[in-house]
């Protein structure tokens, strides 16, 4: 019984030593794949960052109630609006609209 158990243990150790490099390589590939996916997600998230959009030259303009303006019809002549830029903000008065 002891001889059979020793043989099984030796066989298991041999198989473990043989499998270790394959397991390590598979794990390394998996980590690399996960890191690549993480980088793609980070880039996608960064492209949606409102500050990144502002840095490209866009701005956000809000009416007196603080609501984003998407349509000139939503603001009246003489009304004050606040425009957020990449660096700072400005307050303006609507003189004309089209």
Beta strands, then each sheet from edge to edge (+ up, - down):
strand 1: 60-62
strand 2: 80-84
strand 3: 89-93
sheet 1: 1+ 2- 3+
end
